[in-house]
Amino acid sequence: MYFDTHAHYDDKRFNDDRDELLGSMAEAGITFILSAASSLRSARFNLKLSDRYPFIYSSVGVHPHDSKSMTDDTVSELEKLSSHPKAVAVGEIGLDYHYDFSPRDVQRKRFREQLELARSVKKPVIIHERESLVDTLSIIGDFRDLIGVVHCFSGSWETAKTILDMGWYLSFTGVITYKNARKALEVIEKMPADRMMLETDCPYLSPEPYRGKRNSSLYLPEIAGKIAEVRGITRDEVAAITTENGLRFFGIIK
C-alpha cells in the first residue's frame, strides 16, 4: 500500500493515457495519490479528478513560478476551492530563486498570503524551495502554528533538523536514487520515521532505472526500495510507514 503524496496528474504529458494510467494504480498497490496544484487552473482540474477517483486527493495553491499571475482575487478563489471535501492542503507554494520566473518580492508576498490562507482554513501546507533557503526558512518561521512538508527534499541534515524541529515533514522523490544524492540519504538515515513521506513529483524526476522517462506513481516502489536500503528495513515497511504518515499529515481518515 503506497501513498504518492505529491504528483501532477493535471500535466499535459498525461493527456493521452491519464484514465488508463490511473485505472492501473490499485492493482499496482498505489492506494492514495495527492495531485498537487500549481495554479488555479490545475487546482480545479485536480479537484475534478478527485471527484472521479476515490483514491485521489488534491491541494489548492499557486506555485512560485506563477506568483506573478496572481491578483488580489486569487487567494479568495483558492479559499473557495479549499472548501471542497477532497482539498486537503494548500500548495504547492513557496520560493524558487533558480529560475526567477516571478520577481522575488512578488514570490515572497504571495507565499505569505497563501500561508495566511492555510492558517485561516486550517490546512497543512506543501512547500516548494529552490535556491531560496534563507528566505523560505525565515518566512515559514513566522507560521510555526501550521503543519507543513518540504517536498522533494534534497538538502543537508542541518536544514532538515531545522524543519523537523518545527514539527514539519519531509518528502522524497526519485532523486534519492541518483548518484549525487548523498545529503538526502544522510537525512533519510537520521530523521524520525514518522515524519517521512514518499512522492514522485510526476511526470518529473523519474527514479533509476527509469530516469529520462515520464514518471508516474507506479515508480514509487523504487523510491521506497532506496529508503529501505538506507534504513535497514523492508520495502513493505517503508510503504506502510509513509502511507500512515501521509494519511495523518493530510487528515485523511480511512
C-alpha positions in Angstrom: 0.0 0.0 0.0 1.6 3.2 -1.2 0.7 6.9 -0.9 2.1 9.2 -3.6 1.9 12.4 -1.6 2.9 14.8 -4.5 2.0 14.2 -8.1 0.9 16.4 -11.0 -1.8 14.5 -12.9 -3.1 17.7 -14.5 0.1 17.8 -16.6 -0.4 17.6 -20.3 2.0 14.7 -20.5 -0.8 12.5 -19.1 -3.4 13.7 -21.6 -3.1 10.7 -23.9 -3.5 8.0 -21.3 -4.4 9.6 -18.0 -7.5 7.5 -17.3 -5.8 4.2 -18.3 -2.8 5.0 -16.1 -4.9 6.0 -13.1 -7.0 2.9 -13.6 -4.0 0.7 -13.1 -3.0 2.1 -9.7 -5.0 -0.1 -7.5 -3.6 -3.3 -9.0 -0.1 -1.9 -8.6 -0.7 -1.2 -4.9 -0.9 2.6 -5.2 -3.7 3.3 -2.7 -3.6 7.1 -2.4 -2.5 10.0 -4.5 -2.3 13.7 -3.8 -2.4 15.6 -7.1 -0.8 18.9 -6.2 -1.9 22.2 -7.6 0.4 24.8 -9.2 -2.3 27.3 -10.3 -6.0 28.0 -10.1 -6.5 26.0 -13.3 -4.6 23.0 -12.1 -6.4 23.1 -8.7 -9.8 23.0 -10.5 -8.6 20.2 -12.7 -7.2 18.1 -9.8 -10.4 18.5 -7.8 -12.4 17.2 -10.7 -10.0 14.2 -10.9 -10.6 13.6 -7.2 -14.3 13.6 -7.8 -13.8 10.8 -10.3 -11.3 8.7 -8.5 -11.9 7.9 -4.8 -8.1 7.4 -4.1 -7.1 10.9 -5.4 -7.0 14.0 -3.3 -5.9 17.5 -4.2 -4.3 20.6 -2.9 -5.0 24.2 -3.8 -2.3 26.8 -4.4 -0.1 28.8 -6.8 3.5 27.7 -7.5 6.1 30.4 -7.1 6.7 30.3 -10.9 3.2 31.6 -11.3 3.2 34.1 -8.5 3.3 37.0 -11.0 -0.1 35.9 -12.4 -1.8 36.2 -9.0 -4.2 39.1 -8.4 -5.9 40.3 -5.2 -8.8 38.0 -6.1 -6.7 34.8 -6.4 -6.5 34.0 -2.7 -10.2 34.4 -2.4 -10.7 31.9 -5.3 -8.3 29.5 -3.6 -10.2 29.8 -0.4 -13.4 28.8 -2.2 -11.7 25.8 -3.7 -10.3 24.8 -0.3 -13.8 24.0 0.9 -14.0 21.0 -1.4 -14.1 17.9 0.8 -11.1 16.4 -1.0 -9.0 19.6 -1.0 -6.7 18.6 1.9 -3.8 21.0 1.7 -2.6 24.4 0.4 0.3 24.0 -2.1 2.5 23.8 -3.7 3.6 27.2 -2.6 7.0 28.7 -1.8 10.0 30.3 -3.4 12.1 29.5 -6.4 15.2 31.6 -7.0 16.7 29.3 -9.5 14.5 30.3 -12.5 13.1 33.6 -11.1 10.1 33.2 -13.4 8.3 35.6 -11.0 10.1 38.6 -9.3 11.4 37.6 -5.9 9.5 40.3 -4.0 6.3 39.1 -5.6 7.1 35.5 -4.7 7.6 36.4 -1.1 4.4 38.4 -0.9 2.2 35.7 -2.5 3.9 33.0 -0.4 2.9 34.8 2.8 -0.6 35.3 1.5 -1.1 31.6 0.9 0.4 30.7 4.3 -2.1 33.1 5.8 -4.8 31.3 3.8 -3.7 27.9 5.2 -3.9 29.3 8.7 -7.4 30.6 8.0 -8.7 27.4 6.5 -6.7 25.1 8.9 -5.0 23.1 6.2 -1.4 21.8 6.0 1.0 23.4 3.5 3.2 21.9 0.8 6.4 23.9 0.3 8.5 24.3 -2.8 12.0 25.6 -2.1 14.8 26.0 -4.6 17.9 28.1 -4.0 15.8 30.2 -1.6 16.5 28.5 1.7 17.3 31.5 3.9 14.1 33.4 2.9 12.0 30.2 3.0 13.0 29.4 6.5 12.6 33.0 7.6 9.0 33.1 6.2 7.8 29.7 7.5 9.3 30.6 10.8 6.5 33.1 11.2 4.0 30.3 10.7 5.0 27.8 13.3 1.4 27.1 14.1 1.0 25.5 10.7 1.9 21.9 9.8 3.8 21.6 6.6 6.0 19.4 4.3 9.0 20.5 2.3 8.5 18.4 -0.8 11.3 16.9 -2.9 13.8 17.4 -0.1 17.5 17.1 -1.0 19.1 19.4 1.5 21.5 18.9 4.4 20.9 17.3 7.7 21.3 20.8 9.4 18.5 22.1 7.2 16.4 19.1 7.7 16.8 19.3 11.5 15.6 22.9 11.4 12.4 21.9 9.6 11.9 18.8 11.7 12.2 20.8 14.9 9.2 22.8 13.8 7.2 19.5 13.8 7.1 19.5 9.9 7.6 16.7 7.5 10.0 16.0 4.6 9.1 14.1 1.4 11.5 12.4 -1.0 11.4 11.7 -4.8 13.2 9.6 -7.2 16.2 12.0 -6.9 17.3 9.9 -3.9 18.2 7.1 -6.4 20.7 9.3 -8.2 24.4 9.0 -7.7 24.7 12.5 -6.2 22.0 12.1 -3.5 24.4 11.8 -0.6 22.9 14.6 1.5 19.3 13.3 1.2 20.4 9.8 2.1 22.1 11.1 5.2 18.8 12.8 6.2 16.8 9.7 5.5 19.1 7.6 7.7 18.9 10.1 10.6 15.4 11.5 10.6 12.4 10.2 12.6 10.4 7.6 10.6 7.1 9.3 11.5 8.0 12.5 9.6 8.9 10.9 6.2 6.7 10.7 3.1 7.1 9.4 -0.4 6.3 11.3 -3.6 7.1 11.1 -7.3 6.5 14.7 -8.4 5.5 13.0 -11.6 5.7 13.5 -14.5 9.1 14.8 -13.4 12.1 13.2 -11.6 11.8 9.5 -12.5 13.9 7.3 -10.3 16.6 5.0 -11.6 16.3 2.9 -13.7 13.6 4.9 -15.4 15.4 8.3 -15.4 14.7 10.3 -18.5 11.2 8.7 -19.0 7.9 10.1 -17.9 7.4 9.5 -14.2 4.3 8.1 -12.6 3.1 6.8 -9.2 3.9 3.3 -10.5 7.5 4.0 -9.7 7.0 4.6 -6.0 8.4 1.2 -5.1 11.8 2.2 -6.5 11.9 5.2 -4.1 10.7 3.1 -1.2 13.4 0.5 -2.0 16.2 3.0 -1.7 14.8 4.2 1.7 14.5 0.6 2.8 18.2 0.0 1.9 19.4 3.1 3.8 17.3 2.4 7.0 17.8 -1.3 7.0 14.1 -2.2 6.8 11.9 -3.8 4.2 10.3 -2.0 1.3 6.8 -3.0 2.6 7.7 -1.4 5.9 8.6 1.8 4.2 5.3 1.7 2.3 3.3 1.2 5.4 5.1 3.8 7.5 5.0 6.5 4.8 1.4 5.8 3.9 0.4 6.2 7.6 2.4 9.4 7.7 0.7 10.8 4.6 -2.8 10.0 5.9 -2.0 11.7 9.2 -0.5 14.7 7.6 -3.4 15.4 5.2 -6.0 14.4 7.8 -7.4 11.6 5.6 -9.5 9.1 7.6 -9.7 5.6 6.2 
